Amino acid sequence: MTTDPGDEPRPSVARQSLFLERQSYRRRRLADAARLLPFLGAALIALPLLWPDGSSDEAPVPLSSAIYYIFICWVGLILCSFLFGLAARRMSGREDTGPETEKWQR
């Protein structure tokens, strides 16, 4: 029994793309990076706990240096969150123009 190749049903709907759109992919990666920012901040602020305190043979780190370090980390985290906010606002503004996939559909 052989079947005629013309008898096979053909899909009438265009196939969905297997890949994410470029803008939605970038927006998700930006959101992932913003979610990791508090953990990075906690690690940076906890770093002075590992500095020598004078109980060993090493010279202790002055408290003023630790306070400067924590202040600089705090300002850096504020700037990073501000930049993430600007980037998110910029990407949401581009989203209004329409998806890229409409250009490539047949």
PADRENGU-712985 format. One record per residue: residue number from 0; x, y, z of N, C-alpha, C in turn. Coordinates in steps of 0.1 Angstrom, whole numbers, plus 5000, padded with zeros to 4 digits. Example, Ala and Ser with C-alpha at 12.3 -4.5 7.8 and 13.67 -1.06 7.14 Angstrom:
% PADRENGU-712985
[atom 0; [5132; 4943; 5078]; [5123; 4955; 5078]; [5132; 4967; 5078]],
[atom 1; [5128; 4978; 5071]; [5137; 4989; 5071]; [5129; 5000; 5079]],
This chain:
% PADRENGU-712985
[atom 0; [5008; 4988; 5000]; [5000; 5000; 5000]; [5009; 5012; 5000]],
[atom 1; [5007; 5020; 4990]; [5014; 5033; 4990]; [5004; 5044; 4990]],
[atom 2; [5009; 5054; 4996]; [5000; 5066; 4997]; [5005; 5077; 4988]],
[atom 3; [4996; 5084; 4983]; [5000; 5095; 4974]; [5005; 5107; 4983]],
[atom 4; [5017; 5113; 4979]; [5022; 5124; 4988]; [5013; 5136; 4989]],
[atom 5; [5003; 5137; 4980]; [4994; 5148; 4980]; [4983; 5146; 4991]],
[atom 6; [4982; 5134; 4996]; [4971; 5131; 5006]; [4975; 5135; 5020]],
[atom 7; [4987; 5138; 5023]; [4991; 5142; 5036]; [4986; 5155; 5040]],
[atom 8; [4981; 5156; 5052]; [4975; 5169; 5056]; [4987; 5179; 5059]],
[atom 9; [4984; 5191; 5054]; [4994; 5202; 5056]; [4990; 5212; 5066]],
[atom 10; [4999; 5216; 5074]; [4995; 5226; 5084]; [4991; 5239; 5078]],
[atom 11; [4980; 5245; 5082]; [4975; 5257; 5076]; [4980; 5269; 5085]],
[atom 12; [4984; 5267; 5097]; [4989; 5278; 5106]; [5004; 5278; 5105]],
[atom 13; [5009; 5290; 5105]; [5024; 5292; 5105]; [5030; 5287; 5118]],
[atom 14; [5041; 5281; 5118]; [5048; 5276; 5130]; [5052; 5288; 5139]],
[atom 15; [5051; 5286; 5152]; [5056; 5295; 5161]; [5071; 5295; 5162]],
[atom 16; [5077; 5306; 5164]; [5092; 5306; 5165]; [5096; 5299; 5178]],
[atom 17; [5107; 5292; 5177]; [5113; 5285; 5189]; [5121; 5294; 5198]],
[atom 18; [5125; 5305; 5193]; [5133; 5314; 5200]; [5125; 5326; 5205]],
[atom 19; [5129; 5332; 5216]; [5123; 5344; 5221]; [5127; 5356; 5213]],
[atom 20; [5118; 5366; 5213]; [5121; 5378; 5206]; [5133; 5384; 5213]],
[atom 21; [5141; 5392; 5206]; [5153; 5398; 5211]; [5150; 5407; 5223]],
[atom 22; [5140; 5415; 5222]; [5137; 5425; 5233]; [5132; 5418; 5245]],
[atom 23; [5123; 5408; 5244]; [5118; 5401; 5256]; [5129; 5393; 5263]],
[atom 24; [5138; 5388; 5255]; [5150; 5381; 5260]; [5158; 5391; 5268]],
[atom 25; [5161; 5402; 5263]; [5170; 5412; 5270]; [5163; 5417; 5282]],
[atom 26; [5150; 5419; 5281]; [5142; 5424; 5293]; [5142; 5414; 5304]],
[atom 27; [5141; 5401; 5301]; [5142; 5391; 5311]; [5156; 5390; 5318]],
[atom 28; [5166; 5391; 5309]; [5180; 5390; 5315]; [5182; 5402; 5324]],
[atom 29; [5177; 5414; 5320]; [5178; 5426; 5329]; [5171; 5424; 5342]],
[atom 30; [5159; 5418; 5341]; [5152; 5415; 5354]; [5159; 5405; 5362]],
[atom 31; [5166; 5395; 5356]; [5174; 5385; 5364]; [5186; 5392; 5371]],
[atom 32; [5192; 5401; 5363]; [5203; 5408; 5369]; [5199; 5417; 5381]],
[atom 33; [5187; 5423; 5379]; [5182; 5432; 5390]; [5178; 5424; 5402]],
[atom 34; [5174; 5411; 5400]; [5171; 5403; 5412]; [5183; 5398; 5419]],
[atom 35; [5194; 5398; 5412]; [5207; 5393; 5419]; [5214; 5405; 5426]],
[atom 36; [5210; 5417; 5423]; [5216; 5429; 5429]; [5216; 5429; 5444]],
[atom 37; [5206; 5425; 5451]; [5206; 5425; 5466]; [5216; 5415; 5471]],
[atom 38; [5218; 5404; 5465]; [5227; 5394; 5469]; [5241; 5399; 5467]],
[atom 39; [5244; 5405; 5456]; [5257; 5411; 5454]; [5260; 5422; 5464]],
[atom 40; [5250; 5430; 5467]; [5252; 5440; 5478]; [5254; 5434; 5491]],
[atom 41; [5247; 5424; 5495]; [5250; 5417; 5508]; [5264; 5411; 5508]],
[atom 42; [5269; 5406; 5497]; [5282; 5400; 5497]; [5293; 5411; 5498]],
[atom 43; [5290; 5422; 5491]; [5300; 5433; 5492]; [5301; 5440; 5506]],
[atom 44; [5289; 5441; 5512]; [5289; 5448; 5525]; [5294; 5438; 5536]],
[atom 45; [5293; 5425; 5534]; [5298; 5416; 5544]; [5313; 5413; 5542]],
[atom 46; [5319; 5418; 5532]; [5333; 5416; 5529]; [5342; 5421; 5540]],
[atom 47; [5339; 5433; 5546]; [5348; 5437; 5557]; [5348; 5428; 5569]],
[atom 48; [5339; 5419; 5570]; [5340; 5409; 5581]; [5352; 5399; 5580]],
[atom 49; [5357; 5398; 5567]; [5368; 5390; 5565]; [5382; 5397; 5566]],
[atom 50; [5381; 5410; 5568]; [5394; 5417; 5569]; [5400; 5415; 5583]],
[atom 51; [5413; 5416; 5584]; [5420; 5413; 5597]; [5416; 5423; 5607]],
[atom 52; [5414; 5418; 5620]; [5409; 5427; 5630]; [5420; 5429; 5641]],
[atom 53; [5432; 5425; 5639]; [5442; 5427; 5649]; [5445; 5416; 5659]],
[atom 54; [5436; 5405; 5658]; [5438; 5394; 5667]; [5449; 5385; 5662]],
[atom 55; [5453; 5386; 5650]; [5464; 5378; 5644]; [5476; 5387; 5642]],
[atom 56; [5486; 5381; 5636]; [5499; 5389; 5634]; [5497; 5400; 5623]],
[atom 57; [5487; 5400; 5615]; [5485; 5410; 5605]; [5480; 5423; 5611]],
[atom 58; [5483; 5434; 5605]; [5479; 5447; 5610]; [5464; 5449; 5607]],
[atom 59; [5457; 5454; 5617]; [5442; 5456; 5616]; [5439; 5467; 5605]],
[atom 60; [5427; 5465; 5599]; [5422; 5475; 5590]; [5415; 5486; 5598]],
[atom 61; [5418; 5498; 5596]; [5411; 5509; 5604]; [5396; 5509; 5602]],
[atom 62; [5389; 5512; 5612]; [5374; 5513; 5611]; [5370; 5524; 5601]],
[atom 63; [5377; 5534; 5600]; [5374; 5545; 5590]; [5375; 5539; 5576]],
[atom 64; [5384; 5531; 5573]; [5385; 5525; 5560]; [5373; 5516; 5557]],
[atom 65; [5369; 5508; 5567]; [5357; 5500; 5565]; [5344; 5508; 5563]],
[atom 66; [5343; 5519; 5570]; [5331; 5528; 5568]; [5331; 5534; 5554]],
[atom 67; [5343; 5538; 5550]; [5344; 5544; 5536]; [5340; 5533; 5526]],
[atom 68; [5345; 5521; 5528]; [5342; 5510; 5518]; [5327; 5507; 5518]],
[atom 69; [5321; 5506; 5530]; [5306; 5504; 5530]; [5298; 5515; 5524]],
[atom 70; [5302; 5527; 5526]; [5296; 5539; 5520]; [5297; 5538; 5504]],
[atom 71; [5309; 5535; 5500]; [5311; 5534; 5485]; [5303; 5523; 5479]],
[atom 72; [5302; 5511; 5486]; [5293; 5500; 5481]; [5279; 5505; 5481]],
[atom 73; [5274; 5512; 5491]; [5261; 5516; 5492]; [5257; 5526; 5480]],
[atom 74; [5266; 5535; 5477]; [5264; 5544; 5466]; [5265; 5537; 5453]],
[atom 75; [5274; 5527; 5452]; [5274; 5519; 5440]; [5262; 5511; 5437]],
[atom 76; [5256; 5506; 5448]; [5244; 5498; 5446]; [5232; 5507; 5442]],
[atom 77; [5232; 5519; 5448]; [5221; 5529; 5444]; [5223; 5532; 5429]],
[atom 78; [5235; 5535; 5424]; [5237; 5538; 5410]; [5233; 5526; 5401]],
[atom 79; [5237; 5514; 5405]; [5233; 5502; 5397]; [5218; 5501; 5396]],
[atom 80; [5211; 5502; 5407]; [5197; 5501; 5407]; [5190; 5512; 5398]],
[atom 81; [5196; 5524; 5399]; [5191; 5535; 5390]; [5193; 5532; 5376]],
[atom 82; [5205; 5526; 5372]; [5208; 5523; 5358]; [5199; 5512; 5354]],
[atom 83; [5196; 5502; 5362]; [5186; 5491; 5359]; [5172; 5497; 5356]],
[atom 84; [5168; 5507; 5364]; [5155; 5513; 5363]; [5155; 5520; 5349]],
[atom 85; [5165; 5528; 5346]; [5165; 5535; 5333]; [5165; 5525; 5321]],
[atom 86; [5172; 5514; 5322]; [5173; 5505; 5312]; [5159; 5498; 5310]],
[atom 87; [5152; 5495; 5321]; [5139; 5489; 5321]; [5129; 5498; 5315]],
[atom 88; [5130; 5511; 5318]; [5120; 5521; 5313]; [5123; 5522; 5298]],
[atom 89; [5135; 5522; 5294]; [5139; 5523; 5279]; [5134; 5512; 5271]],
[atom 90; [5135; 5500; 5277]; [5131; 5488; 5270]; [5115; 5487; 5269]],
[atom 91; [5109; 5492; 5279]; [5094; 5492; 5279]; [5089; 5502; 5269]],
[atom 92; [5096; 5513; 5267]; [5093; 5522; 5256]; [5094; 5517; 5242]],
[atom 93; [5104; 5508; 5240]; [5105; 5502; 5227]; [5095; 5491; 5225]],
[atom 94; [5089; 5486; 5235]; [5080; 5475; 5234]; [5067; 5480; 5227]],
[atom 95; [5064; 5492; 5228]; [5051; 5498; 5223]; [5051; 5498; 5207]],
[atom 96; [5063; 5497; 5201]; [5063; 5498; 5187]; [5058; 5486; 5179]],
[atom 97; [5058; 5474; 5186]; [5053; 5462; 5179]; [5064; 5451; 5179]],
[atom 98; [5060; 5439; 5179]; [5070; 5428; 5179]; [5078; 5427; 5166]],
[atom 99; [5090; 5422; 5168]; [5098; 5420; 5156]; [5094; 5408; 5147]],
[atom 100; [5086; 5399; 5153]; [5082; 5387; 5145]; [5072; 5391; 5134]],
[atom 101; [5065; 5402; 5135]; [5056; 5405; 5125]; [5063; 5409; 5112]],
[atom 102; [5075; 5413; 5113]; [5083; 5417; 5101]; [5086; 5404; 5093]],
[atom 103; [5088; 5393; 5099]; [5093; 5381; 5093]; [5083; 5371; 5090]],
[atom 104; [5070; 5373; 5093]; [5060; 5363; 5090]; [5057; 5363; 5075]],
[atom 105; [5054; 5351; 5071]; [5051; 5349; 5056]; [5037; 5351; 5053]],
